[in-house]
Amino acid sequence: MSKQTEIAASDWLAVRERVVDKLREASPQSQKDTRVRMAEGLILAGYVDVEFIAAEIAEEQRVRDERTEAARVAREQREAAGAQKPEGKR
């Protein structure tokens, strides 16, 4: 991470958590606080491409949001179609 990198605190926490998850996969026996300290050290030392990971997380969130919106629209369409059926046909 360059000294010029500026990201929101929530993005920093998401990136840190992503690195912690990778460390957990590599060393499942390590303690969470140890993994967090290691992740922060790797990020601050520049071994982690923060911008790339933040963009990856943002893309994943965008896809989740799109899927949630599509599911909501489909549910509303089903409900509207159900409400349009005549009383005897239900």
PyMOL Python script that loads the backbone (N, CA, C, O; Angstrom):
from pymol import cmd

cmd.read_pdbstr("""\
ATOM      1  N   MET A   1       0.854  -1.161   0.000  1.00  0.00           N
ATOM      2  CA  MET A   1       0.000   0.000   0.000  1.00  0.00           C
ATOM      3  C   MET A   1       0.900   1.224   0.000  1.00  0.00           C
ATOM      4  O   MET A   1       1.772   1.371   0.856  1.00  0.00           O
ATOM      5  N   SER A   2       0.680   2.087  -0.958  1.00  0.00           N
ATOM      6  CA  SER A   2       1.513   3.283  -1.019  1.00  0.00           C
ATOM      7  C   SER A   2       1.080   4.260   0.060  1.00  0.00           C
ATOM      8  O   SER A   2      -0.024   4.167   0.596  1.00  0.00           O
ATOM      9  N   LYS A   3       1.945   5.173   0.363  1.00  0.00           N
ATOM     10  CA  LYS A   3       1.624   6.187   1.371  1.00  0.00           C
ATOM     11  C   LYS A   3       0.484   7.083   0.907  1.00  0.00           C
ATOM     12  O   LYS A   3      -0.180   7.714   1.730  1.00  0.00           O
ATOM     13  N   GLN A   4       0.244   7.147  -0.421  1.00  0.00           N
ATOM     14  CA  GLN A   4      -0.790   8.009  -0.983  1.00  0.00           C
ATOM     15  C   GLN A   4      -2.175   7.357  -0.998  1.00  0.00           C
ATOM     16  O   GLN A   4      -3.168   8.015  -1.310  1.00  0.00           O
ATOM     17  N   THR A   5      -2.241   6.076  -0.663  1.00  0.00           N
ATOM     18  CA  THR A   5      -3.513   5.366  -0.720  1.00  0.00           C
ATOM     19  C   THR A   5      -4.446   5.870   0.368  1.00  0.00           C
ATOM     20  O   THR A   5      -4.094   5.913   1.546  1.00  0.00           O
ATOM     21  N   GLU A   6      -5.650   6.250  -0.059  1.00  0.00           N
ATOM     22  CA  GLU A   6      -6.680   6.660   0.890  1.00  0.00           C
ATOM     23  C   GLU A   6      -7.919   5.841   0.617  1.00  0.00           C
ATOM     24  O   GLU A   6      -8.452   5.856  -0.492  1.00  0.00           O
ATOM     25  N   ILE A   7      -8.384   5.118   1.639  1.00  0.00           N
ATOM     26  CA  ILE A   7      -9.619   4.370   1.497  1.00  0.00           C
ATOM     27  C   ILE A   7     -10.457   4.595   2.747  1.00  0.00           C
ATOM     28  O   ILE A   7      -9.943   4.964   3.803  1.00  0.00           O
ATOM     29  N   ALA A   8     -11.743   4.367   2.607  1.00  0.00           N
ATOM     30  CA  ALA A   8     -12.656   4.533   3.742  1.00  0.00           C
ATOM     31  C   ALA A   8     -12.322   3.496   4.809  1.00  0.00           C
ATOM     32  O   ALA A   8     -11.787   2.427   4.515  1.00  0.00           O
ATOM     33  N   ALA A   9     -12.646   3.832   6.036  1.00  0.00           N
ATOM     34  CA  ALA A   9     -12.375   2.913   7.142  1.00  0.00           C
ATOM     35  C   ALA A   9     -13.098   1.589   6.947  1.00  0.00           C
ATOM     36  O   ALA A   9     -12.545   0.533   7.257  1.00  0.00           O
ATOM     37  N   SER A  10     -14.318   1.629   6.441  1.00  0.00           N
ATOM     38  CA  SER A  10     -15.058   0.385   6.221  1.00  0.00           C
ATOM     39  C   SER A  10     -14.364  -0.475   5.164  1.00  0.00           C
ATOM     40  O   SER A  10     -14.344  -1.701   5.272  1.00  0.00           O
ATOM     41  N   ASP A  11     -13.793   0.173   4.138  1.00  0.00           N
ATOM     42  CA  ASP A  11     -13.057  -0.572   3.115  1.00  0.00           C
ATOM     43  C   ASP A  11     -11.788  -1.175   3.704  1.00  0.00           C
ATOM     44  O   ASP A  11     -11.430  -2.311   3.395  1.00  0.00           O
ATOM     45  N   TRP A  12     -11.110  -0.408   4.555  1.00  0.00           N
ATOM     46  CA  TRP A  12      -9.903  -0.904   5.214  1.00  0.00           C
ATOM     47  C   TRP A  12     -10.234  -2.152   6.037  1.00  0.00           C
ATOM     48  O   TRP A  12      -9.505  -3.143   5.994  1.00  0.00           O
ATOM     49  N   LEU A  13     -11.335  -2.095   6.784  1.00  0.00           N
ATOM     50  CA  LEU A  13     -11.718  -3.238   7.601  1.00  0.00           C
ATOM     51  C   LEU A  13     -12.086  -4.447   6.739  1.00  0.00           C
ATOM     52  O   LEU A  13     -11.769  -5.584   7.087  1.00  0.00           O
ATOM     53  N   ALA A  14     -12.752  -4.195   5.620  1.00  0.00           N
ATOM     54  CA  ALA A  14     -13.120  -5.291   4.716  1.00  0.00           C
ATOM     55  C   ALA A  14     -11.866  -5.922   4.108  1.00  0.00           C
ATOM     56  O   ALA A  14     -11.773  -7.144   4.001  1.00  0.00           O
ATOM     57  N   VAL A  15     -10.914  -5.096   3.715  1.00  0.00           N
ATOM     58  CA  VAL A  15      -9.655  -5.614   3.149  1.00  0.00           C
ATOM     59  C   VAL A  15      -8.902  -6.394   4.225  1.00  0.00           C
ATOM     60  O   VAL A  15      -8.400  -7.487   3.968  1.00  0.00           O
ATOM     61  N   ARG A  16      -8.828  -5.836   5.411  1.00  0.00           N
ATOM     62  CA  ARG A  16      -8.126  -6.522   6.506  1.00  0.00           C
ATOM     63  C   ARG A  16      -8.785  -7.871   6.775  1.00  0.00           C
ATOM     64  O   ARG A  16      -8.095  -8.873   6.964  1.00  0.00           O
ATOM     65  N   GLU A  17     -10.111  -7.901   6.794  1.00  0.00           N
ATOM     66  CA  GLU A  17     -10.818  -9.150   7.060  1.00  0.00           C
ATOM     67  C   GLU A  17     -10.572 -10.172   5.952  1.00  0.00           C
ATOM     68  O   GLU A  17     -10.465 -11.369   6.218  1.00  0.00           O
ATOM     69  N   ARG A  18     -10.482  -9.698   4.714  1.00  0.00           N
ATOM     70  CA  ARG A  18     -10.195 -10.605   3.592  1.00  0.00           C
ATOM     71  C   ARG A  18      -8.812 -11.223   3.771  1.00  0.00           C
ATOM     72  O   ARG A  18      -8.639 -12.420   3.541  1.00  0.00           O
ATOM     73  N   VAL A  19      -7.827 -10.426   4.177  1.00  0.00           N
ATOM     74  CA  VAL A  19      -6.470 -10.941   4.398  1.00  0.00           C
ATOM     75  C   VAL A  19      -6.468 -11.898   5.590  1.00  0.00           C
ATOM     76  O   VAL A  19      -5.795 -12.928   5.553  1.00  0.00           O
ATOM     77  N   VAL A  20      -7.212 -11.568   6.640  1.00  0.00           N
ATOM     78  CA  VAL A  20      -7.320 -12.450   7.808  1.00  0.00           C
ATOM     79  C   VAL A  20      -7.888 -13.802   7.387  1.00  0.00           C
ATOM     80  O   VAL A  20      -7.414 -14.845   7.837  1.00  0.00           O
ATOM     81  N   ASP A  21      -8.908 -13.784   6.521  1.00  0.00           N
ATOM     82  CA  ASP A  21      -9.496 -15.037   6.033  1.00  0.00           C
ATOM     83  C   ASP A  21      -8.462 -15.872   5.289  1.00  0.00           C
ATOM     84  O   ASP A  21      -8.406 -17.090   5.460  1.00  0.00           O
ATOM     85  N   LYS A  22      -7.648 -15.224   4.466  1.00  0.00           N
ATOM     86  CA  LYS A  22      -6.604 -15.945   3.731  1.00  0.00           C
ATOM     87  C   LYS A  22      -5.574 -16.531   4.699  1.00  0.00           C
ATOM     88  O   LYS A  22      -5.100 -17.649   4.498  1.00  0.00           O
ATOM     89  N   LEU A  23      -5.233 -15.788   5.735  1.00  0.00           N
ATOM     90  CA  LEU A  23      -4.292 -16.292   6.732  1.00  0.00           C
ATOM     91  C   LEU A  23      -4.895 -17.466   7.500  1.00  0.00           C
ATOM     92  O   LEU A  23      -4.185 -18.408   7.853  1.00  0.00           O
ATOM     93  N   ARG A  24      -6.194 -17.414   7.756  1.00  0.00           N
ATOM     94  CA  ARG A  24      -6.880 -18.517   8.449  1.00  0.00           C
ATOM     95  C   ARG A  24      -6.806 -19.783   7.594  1.00  0.00           C
ATOM     96  O   ARG A  24      -6.584 -20.877   8.114  1.00  0.00           O
ATOM     97  N   GLU A  25      -6.995 -19.630   6.268  1.00  0.00           N
ATOM     98  CA  GLU A  25      -6.893 -20.781   5.372  1.00  0.00           C
ATOM     99  C   GLU A  25      -5.489 -21.371   5.402  1.00  0.00           C
ATOM    100  O   GLU A  25      -5.316 -22.589   5.359  1.00  0.00           O
ATOM    101  N   ALA A  26      -4.493 -20.501   5.475  1.00  0.00           N
ATOM    102  CA  ALA A  26      -3.100 -20.955   5.456  1.00  0.00           C
ATOM    103  C   ALA A  26      -2.685 -21.561   6.793  1.00  0.00           C
ATOM    104  O   ALA A  26      -1.877 -22.489   6.837  1.00  0.00           O
ATOM    105  N   SER A  27      -3.237 -21.037   7.871  1.00  0.00           N
ATOM    106  CA  SER A  27      -2.847 -21.499   9.200  1.00  0.00           C
ATOM    107  C   SER A  27      -4.075 -21.539  10.111  1.00  0.00           C
ATOM    108  O   SER A  27      -4.276 -20.633  10.920  1.00  0.00           O
ATOM    109  N   PRO A  28      -4.894 -22.583   9.984  1.00  0.00           N
ATOM    110  CA  PRO A  28      -6.145 -22.628  10.747  1.00  0.00           C
ATOM    111  C   PRO A  28      -5.954 -22.710  12.258  1.00  0.00           C
ATOM    112  O   PRO A  28      -6.885 -22.419  13.009  1.00  0.00           O
ATOM    113  N   GLN A  29      -4.780 -23.094  12.713  1.00  0.00           N
ATOM    114  CA  GLN A  29      -4.545 -23.228  14.152  1.00  0.00           C
ATOM    115  C   GLN A  29      -4.186 -21.901  14.824  1.00  0.00           C
ATOM    116  O   GLN A  29      -4.197 -21.809  16.052  1.00  0.00           O
ATOM    117  N   SER A  30      -3.870 -20.879  14.035  1.00  0.00           N
ATOM    118  CA  SER A  30      -3.453 -19.605  14.631  1.00  0.00           C
ATOM    119  C   SER A  30      -4.645 -18.888  15.265  1.00  0.00           C
ATOM    120  O   SER A  30      -5.796 -19.096  14.881  1.00  0.00           O
ATOM    121  N   GLN A  31      -4.341 -18.050  16.232  1.00  0.00           N
ATOM    122  CA  GLN A  31      -5.369 -17.288  16.939  1.00  0.00           C
ATOM    123  C   GLN A  31      -5.826 -16.111  16.091  1.00  0.00           C
ATOM    124  O   GLN A  31      -5.052 -15.572  15.301  1.00  0.00           O
ATOM    125  N   LYS A  32      -7.097 -15.710  16.256  1.00  0.00           N
ATOM    126  CA  LYS A  32      -7.640 -14.614  15.457  1.00  0.00           C
ATOM    127  C   LYS A  32      -6.853 -13.323  15.665  1.00  0.00           C
ATOM    128  O   LYS A  32      -6.545 -12.644  14.686  1.00  0.00           O
ATOM    129  N   ASP A  33      -6.516 -12.958  16.900  1.00  0.00           N
ATOM    130  CA  ASP A  33      -5.790 -11.706  17.117  1.00  0.00           C
ATOM    131  C   ASP A  33      -4.412 -11.741  16.468  1.00  0.00           C
ATOM    132  O   ASP A  33      -3.906 -10.710  16.025  1.00  0.00           O
ATOM    133  N   THR A  34      -3.801 -12.926  16.411  1.00  0.00           N
ATOM    134  CA  THR A  34      -2.508 -13.071  15.724  1.00  0.00           C
ATOM    135  C   THR A  34      -2.681 -12.843  14.237  1.00  0.00           C
ATOM    136  O   THR A  34      -1.880 -12.146  13.613  1.00  0.00           O
ATOM    137  N   ARG A  35      -3.731 -13.433  13.661  1.00  0.00           N
ATOM    138  CA  ARG A  35      -3.999 -13.255  12.229  1.00  0.00           C
ATOM    139  C   ARG A  35      -4.285 -11.799  11.902  1.00  0.00           C
ATOM    140  O   ARG A  35      -3.844 -11.300  10.866  1.00  0.00           O
ATOM    141  N   VAL A  36      -5.015 -11.115  12.767  1.00  0.00           N
ATOM    142  CA  VAL A  36      -5.330  -9.701  12.529  1.00  0.00           C
ATOM    143  C   VAL A  36      -4.048  -8.871  12.539  1.00  0.00           C
ATOM    144  O   VAL A  36      -3.842  -8.035  11.659  1.00  0.00           O
ATOM    145  N   ARG A  37      -3.193  -9.098  13.523  1.00  0.00           N
ATOM    146  CA  ARG A  37      -1.925  -8.356  13.580  1.00  0.00           C
ATOM    147  C   ARG A  37      -1.059  -8.650  12.362  1.00  0.00           C
ATOM    148  O   ARG A  37      -0.436  -7.747  11.804  1.00  0.00           O
ATOM    149  N   MET A  38      -1.022  -9.921  11.948  1.00  0.00           N
ATOM    150  CA  MET A  38      -0.240 -10.293  10.766  1.00  0.00           C
ATOM    151  C   MET A  38      -0.816  -9.614   9.522  1.00  0.00           C
ATOM    152  O   MET A  38      -0.064  -9.098   8.694  1.00  0.00           O
ATOM    153  N   ALA A  39      -2.142  -9.610   9.385  1.00  0.00           N
ATOM    154  CA  ALA A  39      -2.787  -8.989   8.227  1.00  0.00           C
ATOM    155  C   ALA A  39      -2.472  -7.504   8.173  1.00  0.00           C
ATOM    156  O   ALA A  39      -2.121  -6.976   7.117  1.00  0.00           O
ATOM    157  N   GLU A  40      -2.598  -6.830   9.312  1.00  0.00           N
ATOM    158  CA  GLU A  40      -2.297  -5.395   9.353  1.00  0.00           C
ATOM    159  C   GLU A  40      -0.844  -5.133   8.997  1.00  0.00           C
ATOM    160  O   GLU A  40      -0.542  -4.178   8.282  1.00  0.00           O
ATOM    161  N   GLY A  41       0.058  -5.972   9.489  1.00  0.00           N
ATOM    162  CA  GLY A  41       1.475  -5.806   9.175  1.00  0.00           C
ATOM    163  C   GLY A  41       1.749  -5.985   7.689  1.00  0.00           C
ATOM    164  O   GLY A  41       2.509  -5.221   7.095  1.00  0.00           O
ATOM    165  N   LEU A  42       1.122  -7.004   7.087  1.00  0.00           N
ATOM    166  CA  LEU A  42       1.307  -7.238   5.650  1.00  0.00           C
ATOM    167  C   LEU A  42       0.762  -6.079   4.824  1.00  0.00           C
ATOM    168  O   LEU A  42       1.378  -5.664   3.842  1.00  0.00           O
ATOM    169  N   ILE A  43      -0.388  -5.562   5.223  1.00  0.00           N
ATOM    170  CA  ILE A  43      -0.997  -4.443   4.494  1.00  0.00           C
ATOM    171  C   ILE A  43      -0.112  -3.205   4.607  1.00  0.00           C
ATOM    172  O   ILE A  43       0.204  -2.566   3.603  1.00  0.00           O
ATOM    173  N   LEU A  44       0.281  -2.874   5.824  1.00  0.00           N
ATOM    174  CA  LEU A  44       1.077  -1.660   6.040  1.00  0.00           C
ATOM    175  C   LEU A  44       2.466  -1.751   5.418  1.00  0.00           C
ATOM    176  O   LEU A  44       3.046  -0.738   5.028  1.00  0.00           O
ATOM    177  N   ALA A  45       2.996  -2.969   5.328  1.00  0.00           N
ATOM    178  CA  ALA A  45       4.326  -3.150   4.730  1.00  0.00           C
ATOM    179  C   ALA A  45       4.263  -3.115   3.201  1.00  0.00           C
ATOM    180  O   ALA A  45       5.300  -3.090   2.539  1.00  0.00           O
ATOM    181  N   GLY A  46       3.059  -3.113   2.643  1.00  0.00           N
ATOM    182  CA  GLY A  46       2.924  -3.022   1.197  1.00  0.00           C
ATOM    183  C   GLY A  46       2.873  -4.356   0.482  1.00  0.00           C
ATOM    184  O   GLY A  46       2.975  -4.400  -0.744  1.00  0.00           O
ATOM    185  N   TYR A  47       2.717  -5.444   1.218  1.00  0.00           N
ATOM    186  CA  TYR A  47       2.657  -6.764   0.598  1.00  0.00           C
ATOM    187  C   TYR A  47       1.267  -7.094   0.040  1.00  0.00           C
ATOM    188  O   TYR A  47       1.089  -8.094  -0.655  1.00  0.00           O
ATOM    189  N   VAL A  48       0.297  -6.247   0.352  1.00  0.00           N
ATOM    190  CA  VAL A  48      -1.075  -6.481  -0.078  1.00  0.00           C
ATOM    191  C   VAL A  48      -1.507  -5.323  -0.973  1.00  0.00           C
ATOM    192  O   VAL A  48      -1.323  -4.157  -0.625  1.00  0.00           O
ATOM    193  N   ASP A  49      -2.082  -5.654  -2.124  1.00  0.00           N
ATOM    194  CA  ASP A  49      -2.592  -4.635  -3.039  1.00  0.00           C
ATOM    195  C   ASP A  49      -3.989  -4.224  -2.558  1.00  0.00           C
ATOM    196  O   ASP A  49      -4.995  -4.817  -2.947  1.00  0.00           O
ATOM    197  N   VAL A  50      -4.026  -3.216  -1.721  1.00  0.00           N
ATOM    198  CA  VAL A  50      -5.262  -2.780  -1.074  1.00  0.00           C
ATOM    199  C   VAL A  50      -6.297  -2.333  -2.095  1.00  0.00           C
ATOM    200  O   VAL A  50      -7.473  -2.680  -1.984  1.00  0.00           O
ATOM    201  N   GLU A  51      -5.869  -1.569  -3.083  1.00  0.00           N
ATOM    202  CA  GLU A  51      -6.815  -1.070  -4.081  1.00  0.00           C
ATOM    203  C   GLU A  51      -7.465  -2.224  -4.842  1.00  0.00           C
ATOM    204  O   GLU A  51      -8.666  -2.196  -5.112  1.00  0.00           O
ATOM    205  N   PHE A  52      -6.667  -3.241  -5.188  1.00  0.00           N
ATOM    206  CA  PHE A  52      -7.196  -4.389  -5.916  1.00  0.00           C
ATOM    207  C   PHE A  52      -8.216  -5.144  -5.071  1.00  0.00           C
ATOM    208  O   PHE A  52      -9.306  -5.466  -5.545  1.00  0.00           O
ATOM    209  N   ILE A  53      -7.864  -5.423  -3.829  1.00  0.00           N
ATOM    210  CA  ILE A  53      -8.773  -6.166  -2.957  1.00  0.00           C
ATOM    211  C   ILE A  53     -10.037  -5.352  -2.686  1.00  0.00           C
ATOM    212  O   ILE A  53     -11.138  -5.903  -2.686  1.00  0.00           O
ATOM    213  N   ALA A  54      -9.890  -4.046  -2.457  1.00  0.00           N
ATOM    214  CA  ALA A  54     -11.070  -3.197  -2.221  1.00  0.00           C
ATOM    215  C   ALA A  54     -11.980  -3.201  -3.452  1.00  0.00           C
ATOM    216  O   ALA A  54     -13.203  -3.250  -3.319  1.00  0.00           O
ATOM    217  N   ALA A  55     -11.389  -3.150  -4.645  1.00  0.00           N
ATOM    218  CA  ALA A  55     -12.184  -3.198  -5.874  1.00  0.00           C
ATOM    219  C   ALA A  55     -12.866  -4.550  -6.023  1.00  0.00           C
ATOM    220  O   ALA A  55     -14.021  -4.620  -6.444  1.00  0.00           O
ATOM    221  N   GLU A  56     -12.171  -5.607  -5.686  1.00  0.00           N
ATOM    222  CA  GLU A  56     -12.739  -6.953  -5.749  1.00  0.00           C
ATOM    223  C   GLU A  56     -13.929  -7.076  -4.799  1.00  0.00           C
ATOM    224  O   GLU A  56     -14.964  -7.631  -5.168  1.00  0.00           O
ATOM    225  N   ILE A  57     -13.785  -6.565  -3.592  1.00  0.00           N
ATOM    226  CA  ILE A  57     -14.866  -6.597  -2.606  1.00  0.00           C
ATOM    227  C   ILE A  57     -16.044  -5.760  -3.092  1.00  0.00           C
ATOM    228  O   ILE A  57     -17.196  -6.174  -2.958  1.00  0.00           O
ATOM    229  N   ALA A  58     -15.768  -4.593  -3.652  1.00  0.00           N
ATOM    230  CA  ALA A  58     -16.836  -3.728  -4.169  1.00  0.00           C
ATOM    231  C   ALA A  58     -17.592  -4.412  -5.301  1.00  0.00           C
ATOM    232  O   ALA A  58     -18.817  -4.310  -5.379  1.00  0.00           O
ATOM    233  N   GLU A  59     -16.875  -5.107  -6.175  1.00  0.00           N
ATOM    234  CA  GLU A  59     -17.520  -5.829  -7.279  1.00  0.00           C
ATOM    235  C   GLU A  59     -18.406  -6.949  -6.744  1.00  0.00           C
ATOM    236  O   GLU A  59     -19.524  -7.145  -7.221  1.00  0.00           O
ATOM    237  N   GLU A  60     -17.908  -7.678  -5.756  1.00  0.00           N
ATOM    238  CA  GLU A  60     -18.713  -8.743  -5.149  1.00  0.00           C
ATOM    239  C   GLU A  60     -19.978  -8.166  -4.513  1.00  0.00           C
ATOM    240  O   GLU A  60     -21.052  -8.760  -4.615  1.00  0.00           O
ATOM    241  N   GLN A  61     -19.852  -7.022  -3.865  1.00  0.00           N
ATOM    242  CA  GLN A  61     -21.018  -6.373  -3.248  1.00  0.00           C
ATOM    243  C   GLN A  61     -21.998  -5.917  -4.321  1.00  0.00           C
ATOM    244  O   GLN A  61     -23.210  -6.047  -4.143  1.00  0.00           O
ATOM    245  N   ARG A  62     -21.491  -5.383  -5.435  1.00  0.00           N
ATOM    246  CA  ARG A  62     -22.358  -4.944  -6.528  1.00  0.00           C
ATOM    247  C   ARG A  62     -23.157  -6.118  -7.082  1.00  0.00           C
ATOM    248  O   ARG A  62     -24.354  -5.989  -7.340  1.00  0.00           O
ATOM    249  N   VAL A  63     -22.502  -7.261  -7.265  1.00  0.00           N
ATOM    250  CA  VAL A  63     -23.175  -8.455  -7.774  1.00  0.00           C
ATOM    251  C   VAL A  63     -24.239  -8.920  -6.782  1.00  0.00           C
ATOM    252  O   VAL A  63     -25.353  -9.260  -7.182  1.00  0.00           O
ATOM    253  N   ARG A  64     -23.903  -8.936  -5.485  1.00  0.00           N
ATOM    254  CA  ARG A  64     -24.890  -9.319  -4.462  1.00  0.00           C
ATOM    255  C   ARG A  64     -26.086  -8.384  -4.484  1.00  0.00           C
ATOM    256  O   ARG A  64     -27.232  -8.824  -4.389  1.00  0.00           O
ATOM    257  N   ASP A  65     -25.811  -7.077  -4.612  1.00  0.00           N
ATOM    258  CA  ASP A  65     -26.901  -6.096  -4.655  1.00  0.00           C
ATOM    259  C   ASP A  65     -27.794  -6.310  -5.878  1.00  0.00           C
ATOM    260  O   ASP A  65     -29.018  -6.216  -5.780  1.00  0.00           O
ATOM    261  N   GLU A  66     -27.182  -6.596  -7.027  1.00  0.00           N
ATOM    262  CA  GLU A  66     -27.957  -6.851  -8.244  1.00  0.00           C
ATOM    263  C   GLU A  66     -28.828  -8.085  -8.084  1.00  0.00           C
ATOM    264  O   GLU A  66     -29.990  -8.079  -8.493  1.00  0.00           O
ATOM    265  N   ARG A  67     -28.286  -9.138  -7.498  1.00  0.00           N
ATOM    266  CA  ARG A  67     -29.061 -10.360  -7.284  1.00  0.00           C
ATOM    267  C   ARG A  67     -30.202 -10.124  -6.308  1.00  0.00           C
ATOM    268  O   ARG A  67     -31.310 -10.624  -6.506  1.00  0.00           O
ATOM    269  N   THR A  68     -29.932  -9.366  -5.261  1.00  0.00           N
ATOM    270  CA  THR A  68     -30.977  -9.060  -4.290  1.00  0.00           C
ATOM    271  C   THR A  68     -32.091  -8.262  -4.948  1.00  0.00           C
ATOM    272  O   THR A  68     -33.270  -8.533  -4.720  1.00  0.00           O
ATOM    273  N   GLU A  69     -31.727  -7.289  -5.754  1.00  0.00           N
ATOM    274  CA  GLU A  69     -32.720  -6.467  -6.451  1.00  0.00           C
ATOM    275  C   GLU A  69     -33.517  -7.311  -7.438  1.00  0.00           C
ATOM    276  O   GLU A  69     -34.734  -7.153  -7.532  1.00  0.00           O
ATOM    277  N   ALA A  70     -32.860  -8.201  -8.174  1.00  0.00           N
ATOM    278  CA  ALA A  70     -33.560  -9.069  -9.125  1.00  0.00           C
ATOM    279  C   ALA A  70     -34.534  -9.986  -8.398  1.00  0.00           C
ATOM    280  O   ALA A  70     -35.645 -10.211  -8.877  1.00  0.00           O
ATOM    281  N   ALA A  71     -34.133 -10.514  -7.256  1.00  0.00           N
ATOM    282  CA  ALA A  71     -35.020 -11.375  -6.469  1.00  0.00           C
ATOM    283  C   ALA A  71     -36.216 -10.588  -5.955  1.00  0.00           C
ATOM    284  O   ALA A  71     -37.336 -11.097  -5.944  1.00  0.00           O
ATOM    285  N   ARG A  72     -35.986  -9.344  -5.529  1.00  0.00           N
ATOM    286  CA  ARG A  72     -37.079  -8.504  -5.033  1.00  0.00           C
ATOM    287  C   ARG A  72     -38.074  -8.216  -6.148  1.00  0.00           C
ATOM    288  O   ARG A  72     -39.283  -8.307  -5.940  1.00  0.00           O
ATOM    289  N   VAL A  73     -37.577  -7.872  -7.321  1.00  0.00           N
ATOM    290  CA  VAL A  73     -38.448  -7.576  -8.462  1.00  0.00           C
ATOM    291  C   VAL A  73     -39.245  -8.820  -8.848  1.00  0.00           C
ATOM    292  O   VAL A  73     -40.445  -8.727  -9.105  1.00  0.00           O
ATOM    293  N   ALA A  74     -38.594  -9.981  -8.891  1.00  0.00           N
ATOM    294  CA  ALA A  74     -39.287 -11.226  -9.235  1.00  0.00           C
ATOM    295  C   ALA A  74     -40.376 -11.539  -8.214  1.00  0.00           C
ATOM    296  O   ALA A  74     -41.475 -11.950  -8.588  1.00  0.00           O
ATOM    297  N   ARG A  75     -40.080 -11.348  -6.929  1.00  0.00           N
ATOM    298  CA  ARG A  75     -41.068 -11.596  -5.874  1.00  0.00           C
ATOM    299  C   ARG A  75     -42.252 -10.661  -6.029  1.00  0.00           C
ATOM    300  O   ARG A  75     -43.400 -11.089  -5.912  1.00  0.00           O
ATOM    301  N   GLU A  76     -41.985  -9.379  -6.293  1.00  0.00           N
ATOM    302  CA  GLU A  76     -43.071  -8.415  -6.473  1.00  0.00           C
ATOM    303  C   GLU A  76     -43.916  -8.765  -7.691  1.00  0.00           C
ATOM    304  O   GLU A  76     -45.137  -8.605  -7.669  1.00  0.00           O
ATOM    305  N   GLN A  77     -43.268  -9.245  -8.757  1.00  0.00           N
ATOM    306  CA  GLN A  77     -44.014  -9.634  -9.953  1.00  0.00           C
ATOM    307  C   GLN A  77     -44.899 -10.851  -9.674  1.00  0.00           C
ATOM    308  O   GLN A  77     -46.041 -10.903 -10.131  1.00  0.00           O
ATOM    309  N   ARG A  78     -44.382 -11.825  -8.929  1.00  0.00           N
ATOM    310  CA  ARG A  78     -45.182 -12.997  -8.563  1.00  0.00           C
ATOM    311  C   ARG A  78     -46.370 -12.595  -7.702  1.00  0.00           C
ATOM    312  O   ARG A  78     -47.485 -13.081  -7.894  1.00  0.00           O
ATOM    313  N   GLU A  79     -46.115 -11.689  -6.739  1.00  0.00           N
ATOM    314  CA  GLU A  79     -47.201 -11.232  -5.864  1.00  0.00           C
ATOM    315  C   GLU A  79     -48.253 -10.476  -6.668  1.00  0.00           C
ATOM    316  O   GLU A  79     -49.452 -10.641  -6.440  1.00  0.00           O
ATOM    317  N   ALA A  80     -47.805  -9.648  -7.606  1.00  0.00           N
ATOM    318  CA  ALA A  80     -48.746  -8.886  -8.431  1.00  0.00           C
ATOM    319  C   ALA A  80     -49.548  -9.827  -9.324  1.00  0.00           C
ATOM    320  O   ALA A  80     -50.748  -9.627  -9.513  1.00  0.00           O
ATOM    321  N   ALA A  81     -48.904 -10.841  -9.868  1.00  0.00           N
ATOM    322  CA  ALA A  81     -49.605 -11.800 -10.714  1.00  0.00           C
ATOM    323  C   ALA A  81     -50.613 -12.593  -9.898  1.00  0.00           C
ATOM    324  O   ALA A  81     -51.702 -12.893 -10.387  1.00  0.00           O
ATOM    325  N   GLY A  82     -50.271 -12.933  -8.673  1.00  0.00           N
ATOM    326  CA  GLY A  82     -51.182 -13.645  -7.788  1.00  0.00           C
ATOM    327  C   GLY A  82     -52.370 -12.802  -7.386  1.00  0.00           C
ATOM    328  O   GLY A  82     -53.471 -13.324  -7.211  1.00  0.00           O
ATOM    329  N   ALA A  83     -52.162 -11.510  -7.238  1.00  0.00           N
ATOM    330  CA  ALA A  83     -53.246 -10.597  -6.841  1.00  0.00           C
ATOM    331  C   ALA A  83     -54.204 -10.352  -8.008  1.00  0.00           C
ATOM    332  O   ALA A  83     -55.353  -9.969  -7.785  1.00  0.00           O
ATOM    333  N   GLN A  84     -53.758 -10.564  -9.235  1.00  0.00           N
ATOM    334  CA  GLN A  84     -54.596 -10.314 -10.410  1.00  0.00           C
ATOM    335  C   GLN A  84     -55.492 -11.502 -10.750  1.00  0.00           C
ATOM    336  O   GLN A  84     -56.405 -11.356 -11.564  1.00  0.00           O
ATOM    337  N   LYS A  85     -55.264 -12.662 -10.160  1.00  0.00           N
ATOM    338  CA  LYS A  85     -56.088 -13.823 -10.452  1.00  0.00           C
ATOM    339  C   LYS A  85     -57.502 -13.597  -9.877  1.00  0.00           C
ATOM    340  O   LYS A  85     -57.650 -13.028  -8.796  1.00  0.00           O
ATOM    341  N   PRO A  86     -58.523 -14.042 -10.601  1.00  0.00           N
ATOM    342  CA  PRO A  86     -59.881 -13.921 -10.078  1.00  0.00           C
ATOM    343  C   PRO A  86     -60.038 -14.752  -8.816  1.00  0.00           C
ATOM    344  O   PRO A  86     -59.317 -15.733  -8.633  1.00  0.00           O
ATOM    345  N   GLU A  87     -60.979 -14.377  -7.932  1.00  0.00           N
ATOM    346  CA  GLU A  87     -61.176 -15.027  -6.648  1.00  0.00           C
ATOM    347  C   GLU A  87     -61.400 -16.524  -6.786  1.00  0.00           C
ATOM    348  O   GLU A  87     -60.856 -17.284  -5.986  1.00  0.00           O
ATOM    349  N   GLY A  88     -62.174 -16.984  -7.761  1.00  0.00           N
ATOM    350  CA  GLY A  88     -62.475 -18.391  -7.914  1.00  0.00           C
ATOM    351  C   GLY A  88     -61.297 -19.205  -8.410  1.00  0.00           C
ATOM    352  O   GLY A  88     -61.310 -20.427  -8.263  1.00  0.00           O
ATOM    353  N   LYS A  89     -60.304 -18.605  -8.975  1.00  0.00           N
ATOM    354  CA  LYS A  89     -59.156 -19.308  -9.564  1.00  0.00           C
ATOM    355  C   LYS A  89     -58.010 -19.518  -8.587  1.00  0.00           C
ATOM    356  O   LYS A  89     -57.050 -20.210  -8.926  1.00  0.00           O
ATOM    357  N   ARG A  90     -58.072 -18.954  -7.397  1.00  0.00           N
ATOM    358  CA  ARG A  90     -56.963 -19.065  -6.439  1.00  0.00           C
ATOM    359  C   ARG A  90     -56.870 -20.399  -5.814  1.00  0.00           C
ATOM    360  O   ARG A  90     -55.987 -20.634  -4.989  1.00  0.00           O
TER     361      ARG A  90
END
""", "prot")
cmd.dss("prot")
cmd.show_as("cartoon", "prot")
cmd.util.cbc("prot")
cmd.orient("prot")
